[in-house]
Amino acid sequence: MSTTTRDRIIEQVDRLDDTQRQQVLDFARRLTAPEGTPGRDLLRFAGAVDPADLEVMSKAIQQACEQVDPNAW
């Protein structure tokens, strides 16, 4: 019978203490986390949108959100 990678991982994790298991869990979560851009990299765009445009967008969102269009699908 062939041992799968999953089985080998479980065997190794079973040998760890709780602190080490938490580290493995944290690592696995980082591996599966969606990639994105850190907020600090977006700070250069702060203030780039005109306040009047932001107001128009805000009003459009308020008017259009939470409305169901049964014919949209």
Backbone atoms as SQL, in Angstrom:
CREATE TABLE atoms (id INTEGER PRIMARY KEY, chain TEXT, resi INTEGER, resn TEXT, atom TEXT, x REAL, y REAL, z REAL);
INSERT INTO atoms VALUES
  (1, 'A', 1, 'MET', 'N', 0.847, -1.180, 0.000),
  (2, 'A', 1, 'MET', 'CA', 0.000, 0.000, 0.000),
  (3, 'A', 1, 'MET', 'C', 0.893, 1.245, 0.000),
  (4, 'A', 2, 'SER', 'N', 0.589, 2.162, -0.875),
  (5, 'A', 2, 'SER', 'CA', 1.366, 3.387, -1.015),
  (6, 'A', 2, 'SER', 'C', 0.922, 4.433, 0.003),
  (7, 'A', 3, 'THR', 'N', 1.906, 5.084, 0.596),
  (8, 'A', 3, 'THR', 'CA', 1.610, 6.160, 1.545),
  (9, 'A', 3, 'THR', 'C', 1.517, 7.466, 0.770),
  (10, 'A', 4, 'THR', 'N', 0.418, 8.160, 0.945),
  (11, 'A', 4, 'THR', 'CA', 0.241, 9.426, 0.242),
  (12, 'A', 4, 'THR', 'C', 0.983, 10.536, 0.975),
  (13, 'A', 5, 'THR', 'N', 1.191, 11.620, 0.287),
  (14, 'A', 5, 'THR', 'CA', 1.821, 12.784, 0.904),
  (15, 'A', 5, 'THR', 'C', 1.003, 13.248, 2.099),
  (16, 'A', 6, 'ARG', 'N', -0.305, 13.216, 1.963),
  (17, 'A', 6, 'ARG', 'CA', -1.179, 13.627, 3.063),
  (18, 'A', 6, 'ARG', 'C', -0.947, 12.748, 4.292),
  (19, 'A', 7, 'ASP', 'N', -0.850, 11.452, 4.077),
  (20, 'A', 7, 'ASP', 'CA', -0.604, 10.529, 5.185),
  (21, 'A', 7, 'ASP', 'C', 0.743, 10.798, 5.848),
  (22, 'A', 8, 'ARG', 'N', 1.744, 11.084, 5.039),
  (23, 'A', 8, 'ARG', 'CA', 3.080, 11.369, 5.600),
  (24, 'A', 8, 'ARG', 'C', 3.072, 12.663, 6.398),
  (25, 'A', 9, 'ILE', 'N', 2.333, 13.647, 5.915),
  (26, 'A', 9, 'ILE', 'CA', 2.227, 14.909, 6.655),
  (27, 'A', 9, 'ILE', 'C', 1.551, 14.660, 7.998),
  (28, 'A', 10, 'ILE', 'N', 0.480, 13.918, 7.987),
  (29, 'A', 10, 'ILE', 'CA', -0.246, 13.622, 9.228),
  (30, 'A', 10, 'ILE', 'C', 0.644, 12.863, 10.212),
  (31, 'A', 11, 'GLU', 'N', 1.422, 11.906, 9.709),
  (32, 'A', 11, 'GLU', 'CA', 2.350, 11.172, 10.579),
  (33, 'A', 11, 'GLU', 'C', 3.330, 12.119, 11.263),
  (34, 'A', 12, 'GLN', 'N', 3.838, 13.073, 10.501),
  (35, 'A', 12, 'GLN', 'CA', 4.803, 14.017, 11.067),
  (36, 'A', 12, 'GLN', 'C', 4.137, 14.964, 12.060),
  (37, 'A', 13, 'VAL', 'N', 2.959, 15.450, 11.724),
  (38, 'A', 13, 'VAL', 'CA', 2.242, 16.370, 12.599),
  (39, 'A', 13, 'VAL', 'C', 1.875, 15.684, 13.913),
  (40, 'A', 14, 'ASP', 'N', 1.554, 14.407, 13.847),
  (41, 'A', 14, 'ASP', 'CA', 1.220, 13.659, 15.058),
  (42, 'A', 14, 'ASP', 'C', 2.389, 13.599, 16.040),
  (43, 'A', 15, 'ARG', 'N', 3.596, 13.787, 15.562),
  (44, 'A', 15, 'ARG', 'CA', 4.787, 13.750, 16.421),
  (45, 'A', 15, 'ARG', 'C', 5.086, 15.100, 17.085),
  (46, 'A', 16, 'LEU', 'N', 4.374, 16.125, 16.687),
  (47, 'A', 16, 'LEU', 'CA', 4.651, 17.474, 17.179),
  (48, 'A', 16, 'LEU', 'C', 3.867, 17.776, 18.452),
  (49, 'A', 17, 'ASP', 'N', 4.383, 18.753, 19.208),
  (50, 'A', 17, 'ASP', 'CA', 3.613, 19.221, 20.365),
  (51, 'A', 17, 'ASP', 'C', 2.615, 20.280, 19.875),
  (52, 'A', 18, 'ASP', 'N', 1.751, 20.737, 20.771),
  (53, 'A', 18, 'ASP', 'CA', 0.687, 21.677, 20.372),
  (54, 'A', 18, 'ASP', 'C', 1.234, 22.970, 19.781),
  (55, 'A', 19, 'THR', 'N', 2.318, 23.479, 20.328),
  (56, 'A', 19, 'THR', 'CA', 2.900, 24.721, 19.805),
  (57, 'A', 19, 'THR', 'C', 3.388, 24.523, 18.379),
  (58, 'A', 20, 'GLN', 'N', 4.043, 23.405, 18.135),
  (59, 'A', 20, 'GLN', 'CA', 4.540, 23.127, 16.796),
  (60, 'A', 20, 'GLN', 'C', 3.390, 22.882, 15.816),
  (61, 'A', 21, 'ARG', 'N', 2.339, 22.239, 16.293),
  (62, 'A', 21, 'ARG', 'CA', 1.171, 22.021, 15.428),
  (63, 'A', 21, 'ARG', 'C', 0.545, 23.352, 15.032),
  (64, 'A', 22, 'GLN', 'N', 0.516, 24.287, 15.968),
  (65, 'A', 22, 'GLN', 'CA', -0.027, 25.611, 15.653),
  (66, 'A', 22, 'GLN', 'C', 0.833, 26.290, 14.590),
  (67, 'A', 23, 'GLN', 'N', 2.148, 26.107, 14.674),
  (68, 'A', 23, 'GLN', 'CA', 3.040, 26.686, 13.667),
  (69, 'A', 23, 'GLN', 'C', 2.774, 26.076, 12.294),
  (70, 'A', 24, 'VAL', 'N', 2.556, 24.767, 12.262),
  (71, 'A', 24, 'VAL', 'CA', 2.243, 24.105, 10.991),
  (72, 'A', 24, 'VAL', 'C', 0.924, 24.630, 10.429),
  (73, 'A', 25, 'LEU', 'N', -0.071, 24.778, 11.305),
  (74, 'A', 25, 'LEU', 'CA', -1.365, 25.302, 10.869),
  (75, 'A', 25, 'LEU', 'C', -1.224, 26.721, 10.323),
  (76, 'A', 26, 'ASP', 'N', -0.482, 27.558, 11.022),
  (77, 'A', 26, 'ASP', 'CA', -0.266, 28.936, 10.556),
  (78, 'A', 26, 'ASP', 'C', 0.413, 28.949, 9.188),
  (79, 'A', 27, 'PHE', 'N', 1.404, 28.083, 9.029),
  (80, 'A', 27, 'PHE', 'CA', 2.113, 27.998, 7.751),
  (81, 'A', 27, 'PHE', 'C', 1.174, 27.544, 6.638),
  (82, 'A', 28, 'ALA', 'N', 0.376, 26.517, 6.902),
  (83, 'A', 28, 'ALA', 'CA', -0.558, 26.022, 5.891),
  (84, 'A', 28, 'ALA', 'C', -1.560, 27.100, 5.503),
  (85, 'A', 29, 'ARG', 'N', -2.019, 27.860, 6.469),
  (86, 'A', 29, 'ARG', 'CA', -2.960, 28.958, 6.161),
  (87, 'A', 29, 'ARG', 'C', -2.304, 30.015, 5.296),
  (88, 'A', 30, 'ARG', 'N', -1.039, 30.313, 5.556),
  (89, 'A', 30, 'ARG', 'CA', -0.337, 31.306, 4.726),
  (90, 'A', 30, 'ARG', 'C', -0.196, 30.793, 3.290),
  (91, 'A', 31, 'LEU', 'N', 0.029, 29.495, 3.152),
  (92, 'A', 31, 'LEU', 'CA', 0.166, 28.918, 1.811),
  (93, 'A', 31, 'LEU', 'C', -1.131, 29.009, 1.019),
  (94, 'A', 32, 'THR', 'N', -2.260, 28.905, 1.702),
  (95, 'A', 32, 'THR', 'CA', -3.545, 28.898, 1.014),
  (96, 'A', 32, 'THR', 'C', -4.224, 30.252, 0.983),
  (97, 'A', 33, 'ALA', 'N', -3.620, 31.247, 1.619),
  (98, 'A', 33, 'ALA', 'CA', -4.221, 32.590, 1.641),
  (99, 'A', 33, 'ALA', 'C', -4.149, 33.207, 0.247),
  (100, 'A', 34, 'PRO', 'N', -5.193, 33.905, -0.129),
  (101, 'A', 34, 'PRO', 'CA', -5.149, 34.566, -1.434),
  (102, 'A', 34, 'PRO', 'C', -4.063, 35.634, -1.449),
  (103, 'A', 35, 'GLU', 'N', -3.417, 35.734, -2.581),
  (104, 'A', 35, 'GLU', 'CA', -2.389, 36.756, -2.707),
  (105, 'A', 35, 'GLU', 'C', -3.053, 38.096, -2.953),
  (106, 'A', 36, 'GLY', 'N', -2.422, 39.119, -2.480),
  (107, 'A', 36, 'GLY', 'CA', -2.960, 40.455, -2.660),
  (108, 'A', 36, 'GLY', 'C', -1.861, 41.481, -2.503),
  (109, 'A', 37, 'THR', 'N', -2.261, 42.713, -2.501),
  (110, 'A', 37, 'THR', 'CA', -1.316, 43.812, -2.345),
  (111, 'A', 37, 'THR', 'C', -1.456, 44.371, -0.948),
  (112, 'A', 38, 'PRO', 'N', -0.365, 44.426, -0.200),
  (113, 'A', 38, 'PRO', 'CA', -0.438, 45.018, 1.136),
  (114, 'A', 38, 'PRO', 'C', -0.901, 46.466, 1.061),
  (115, 'A', 39, 'GLY', 'N', -1.670, 46.873, 2.036),
  (116, 'A', 39, 'GLY', 'CA', -2.194, 48.237, 2.066),
  (117, 'A', 39, 'GLY', 'C', -1.112, 49.294, 1.980),
  (118, 'A', 40, 'ARG', 'N', 0.038, 49.020, 2.605),
  (119, 'A', 40, 'ARG', 'CA', 1.121, 50.020, 2.589),
  (120, 'A', 40, 'ARG', 'C', 1.582, 50.314, 1.162),
  (121, 'A', 41, 'ASP', 'N', 1.424, 49.328, 0.251),
  (122, 'A', 41, 'ASP', 'CA', 1.808, 49.550, -1.137),
  (123, 'A', 41, 'ASP', 'C', 0.791, 50.396, -1.890),
  (124, 'A', 42, 'LEU', 'N', -0.394, 50.543, -1.329),
  (125, 'A', 42, 'LEU', 'CA', -1.447, 51.319, -1.981),
  (126, 'A', 42, 'LEU', 'C', -1.522, 52.757, -1.481),
  (127, 'A', 43, 'LEU', 'N', -0.759, 53.064, -0.451),
  (128, 'A', 43, 'LEU', 'CA', -0.821, 54.409, 0.130),
  (129, 'A', 43, 'LEU', 'C', -0.477, 55.502, -0.873),
  (130, 'A', 44, 'ARG', 'N', 0.317, 55.172, -1.864),
  (131, 'A', 44, 'ARG', 'CA', 0.687, 56.197, -2.861),
  (132, 'A', 44, 'ARG', 'C', -0.519, 56.687, -3.652),
  (133, 'A', 45, 'PHE', 'N', -1.615, 55.915, -3.616),
  (134, 'A', 45, 'PHE', 'CA', -2.825, 56.310, -4.328),
  (135, 'A', 45, 'PHE', 'C', -3.780, 57.139, -3.461),
  (136, 'A', 46, 'ALA', 'N', -3.457, 57.272, -2.186),
  (137, 'A', 46, 'ALA', 'CA', -4.328, 58.031, -1.280),
  (138, 'A', 46, 'ALA', 'C', -4.481, 59.462, -1.796),
  (139, 'A', 47, 'GLY', 'N', -5.724, 59.906, -1.883),
  (140, 'A', 47, 'GLY', 'CA', -5.998, 61.264, -2.352),
  (141, 'A', 47, 'GLY', 'C', -5.996, 61.409, -3.865),
  (142, 'A', 48, 'ALA', 'N', -5.816, 60.322, -4.587),
  (143, 'A', 48, 'ALA', 'CA', -5.732, 60.393, -6.044),
  (144, 'A', 48, 'ALA', 'C', -7.097, 60.599, -6.698),
  (145, 'A', 49, 'VAL', 'N', -8.162, 60.235, -6.009),
  (146, 'A', 49, 'VAL', 'CA', -9.500, 60.387, -6.571),
  (147, 'A', 49, 'VAL', 'C', -10.106, 61.679, -6.047),
  (148, 'A', 50, 'ASP', 'N', -10.643, 62.445, -6.949),
  (149, 'A', 50, 'ASP', 'CA', -11.250, 63.722, -6.597),
  (150, 'A', 50, 'ASP', 'C', -12.405, 63.506, -5.618),
  (151, 'A', 51, 'PRO', 'N', -12.488, 64.302, -4.543),
  (152, 'A', 51, 'PRO', 'CA', -13.565, 64.143, -3.556),
  (153, 'A', 51, 'PRO', 'C', -14.970, 64.204, -4.169),
  (154, 'A', 52, 'ALA', 'N', -15.157, 65.007, -5.191),
  (155, 'A', 52, 'ALA', 'CA', -16.466, 65.085, -5.841),
  (156, 'A', 52, 'ALA', 'C', -16.808, 63.753, -6.515),
  (157, 'A', 53, 'ASP', 'N', -15.818, 63.125, -7.114),
  (158, 'A', 53, 'ASP', 'CA', -16.035, 61.814, -7.731),
  (159, 'A', 53, 'ASP', 'C', -16.358, 60.768, -6.664),
  (160, 'A', 54, 'LEU', 'N', -15.704, 60.854, -5.529),
  (161, 'A', 54, 'LEU', 'CA', -15.982, 59.925, -4.435),
  (162, 'A', 54, 'LEU', 'C', -17.417, 60.075, -3.952),
  (163, 'A', 55, 'GLU', 'N', -17.892, 61.295, -3.915),
  (164, 'A', 55, 'GLU', 'CA', -19.278, 61.544, -3.488),
  (165, 'A', 55, 'GLU', 'C', -20.261, 60.927, -4.477),
  (166, 'A', 56, 'VAL', 'N', -19.991, 61.094, -5.767),
  (167, 'A', 56, 'VAL', 'CA', -20.848, 60.500, -6.800),
  (168, 'A', 56, 'VAL', 'C', -20.856, 58.971, -6.659),
  (169, 'A', 57, 'MET', 'N', -19.688, 58.375, -6.450),
  (170, 'A', 57, 'MET', 'CA', -19.601, 56.921, -6.295),
  (171, 'A', 57, 'MET', 'C', -20.346, 56.465, -5.045),
  (172, 'A', 58, 'SER', 'N', -20.186, 57.195, -3.971),
  (173, 'A', 58, 'SER', 'CA', -20.854, 56.846, -2.718),
  (174, 'A', 58, 'SER', 'C', -22.369, 56.863, -2.883),
  (175, 'A', 59, 'LYS', 'N', -22.899, 57.883, -3.545),
  (176, 'A', 59, 'LYS', 'CA', -24.347, 57.970, -3.765),
  (177, 'A', 59, 'LYS', 'C', -24.823, 56.831, -4.668),
  (178, 'A', 60, 'ALA', 'N', -24.052, 56.504, -5.688),
  (179, 'A', 60, 'ALA', 'CA', -24.428, 55.413, -6.588),
  (180, 'A', 60, 'ALA', 'C', -24.467, 54.077, -5.842),
  (181, 'A', 61, 'ILE', 'N', -23.519, 53.875, -4.960),
  (182, 'A', 61, 'ILE', 'CA', -23.492, 52.640, -4.172),
  (183, 'A', 61, 'ILE', 'C', -24.702, 52.574, -3.249),
  (184, 'A', 62, 'GLN', 'N', -25.002, 53.675, -2.596),
  (185, 'A', 62, 'GLN', 'CA', -26.145, 53.700, -1.679),
  (186, 'A', 62, 'GLN', 'C', -27.456, 53.440, -2.416),
  (187, 'A', 63, 'GLN', 'N', -27.570, 53.952, -3.619),
  (188, 'A', 63, 'GLN', 'CA', -28.809, 53.792, -4.378),
  (189, 'A', 63, 'GLN', 'C', -28.936, 52.386, -4.967),
  (190, 'A', 64, 'ALA', 'N', -27.834, 51.794, -5.354),
  (191, 'A', 64, 'ALA', 'CA', -27.894, 50.529, -6.080),
  (192, 'A', 64, 'ALA', 'C', -27.717, 49.290, -5.197),
  (193, 'A', 65, 'CYS', 'N', -27.089, 49.448, -4.057),
  (194, 'A', 65, 'CYS', 'CA', -26.822, 48.274, -3.215),
  (195, 'A', 65, 'CYS', 'C', -28.086, 47.776, -2.534),
  (196, 'A', 66, 'GLU', 'N', -28.090, 46.488, -2.280),
  (197, 'A', 66, 'GLU', 'CA', -29.166, 45.802, -1.582),
  (198, 'A', 66, 'GLU', 'C', -30.485, 45.836, -2.347),
  (199, 'A', 67, 'GLN', 'N', -30.402, 46.034, -3.637),
  (200, 'A', 67, 'GLN', 'CA', -31.589, 45.959, -4.476),
  (201, 'A', 67, 'GLN', 'C', -31.495, 44.694, -5.314),
  (202, 'A', 68, 'VAL', 'N', -32.582, 43.994, -5.435),
  (203, 'A', 68, 'VAL', 'CA', -32.600, 42.745, -6.176),
  (204, 'A', 68, 'VAL', 'C', -33.315, 42.980, -7.503),
  (205, 'A', 69, 'ASP', 'N', -32.638, 42.571, -8.561),
  (206, 'A', 69, 'ASP', 'CA', -33.245, 42.627, -9.886),
  (207, 'A', 69, 'ASP', 'C', -33.511, 41.186, -10.299),
  (208, 'A', 70, 'PRO', 'N', -34.756, 40.730, -10.193),
  (209, 'A', 70, 'PRO', 'CA', -35.051, 39.322, -10.489),
  (210, 'A', 70, 'PRO', 'C', -34.778, 38.951, -11.946),
  (211, 'A', 71, 'ASN', 'N', -34.677, 39.920, -12.825),
  (212, 'A', 71, 'ASN', 'CA', -34.433, 39.635, -14.238),
  (213, 'A', 71, 'ASN', 'C', -32.943, 39.669, -14.580),
  (214, 'A', 72, 'ALA', 'N', -32.102, 39.918, -13.585),
  (215, 'A', 72, 'ALA', 'CA', -30.666, 40.039, -13.845),
  (216, 'A', 72, 'ALA', 'C', -30.007, 38.711, -14.131),
  (217, 'A', 73, 'TRP', 'N', -30.615, 37.611, -13.722),
  (218, 'A', 73, 'TRP', 'CA', -29.984, 36.304, -13.918),
  (219, 'A', 73, 'TRP', 'C', -30.588, 35.638, -15.074);
